Amino acid sequence: MKFKDLKFMRGICQLDYNYYILSLKKVENINLYQCSIFNRVRLPVDLPGLKIEKVENNKWVKIQYNSKGVEDILVKLHAITGIKNPKFLDQNDFYKDIF
């Protein structure tokens, strides 16, 4: 899947990789995106090889990705799950980032 294939609704795109949900949120006024990964019980998870947070000024902050960085995440999730074309979640089914 390529970045241009993503469907954003109100600045959010969520993809269903069966057990994992990838959530991309557009940062306002700039072409950067924040990433979150959830499991089926709607809890954030860390996956090997996917860095979505970093420590900055002694706090955890979300890493902001450009479109190339988002495509790299899509490739890594394809490698982890084996799913090349995940299903897009409807806005009513969106997972909420609780952190």
Phi, psi and omega in degrees: 000142179254161180301320182295342180277348183288144180246108180266134175240115183055039176081007181232139174228130178233132183244136182262112176256045184063277182276334182247148174242125175263125179245126177243130181236126181285133175282132186302139172067000175222158182271059175234154186226141175258144186243141171223148177234130182241156170261182186293340177267018173065032176252140177297143179228158172252135177243145180299135178085354179244106180261117182243350178223157176215163177269127179221122183055045178064022176226150174280129178229152178289139174280138179258128183250147169273183184298325178293319177296322177295318178298323177298320177296318179299319179295317180295319178293325175298317179294322182287316187261337185082005182259115182275323182237086181290162179279140175279133176281143174287152183303328179292337182260006184302140172277143180260134178282111186273356181248000000 
